């Protein structure tokens, strides 16, 4: 069963993901899924490198949730 996942990324990342998906002739969702499955097979946490990504920013997870729910 597939479900929708919304990601907030920099415009630069979005452009790179779109270019990669076009080169592979697939969707951005398929590229993301492939990445997660590959990382899972290696036994690594695919999100381990994201620790501290919000450091020094004026937004925390609660604020992100609030903004996302406000838009929907």
N, C-alpha and C positions, 0 to 999 in steps of 0.2 A: 504494500500500500504506500502510495506517495503522499506527501503532505507538503504544504508551502512553508518555506523558510525565508524570512526577510533579513538581509544583512545590510548594515550601514558601513560603507567603506569609502575611502578617499576616491575622488574622481579618477586619479591616476591608476589606482588598483582596478577600478571598473573598466577603464580602457584596456589595461593589460589583459584582464580576464576575457574581455570581448575579443581581442586580437588572438589570444590563445585558442579560444573556442572556435573561431573562424578557421585558424590553421588546422585544427583537428577535425573540422567539419562536424561539430557537436555543440551542444548547449553549454552555457556557463554552469548550469545545474549539474550537468554530467561531469564537467571538469572538477567541480567542487566535490562531488560524490566520489570520483576516482581518487582524488587527493586524500580524502578521509579514509577510504578503504585501504589505500596503499600504506598510509601511516599506521593504521590499525594492524595490518599484517606485520609491520616491522616491530610492533610492540611499543611504539612511542606514543606519547600523548600529543596529538596534532595541535593542541592549543597551549602547550607548555611554554612556548616562546611568547605568548601574549601576556604573561605576568608583567604587571607594571605598565601596560599600554596606556592606561588612563592617568598615570602619574603626572602631576602638574597641570592637569586639565580641570576646567571648572564644572565638569559633568561626571556624575557617578552612575552606576547601574540603575538606581531608582529614577534619576532624572531622564535617562535614556528611555526607560519604560514609559514614563509619563508622557514624553514627547511622541513616542510611537503610538500610544493609545489615543492621544489627542488628535493625531492625523487620521486615524481610522474611523 
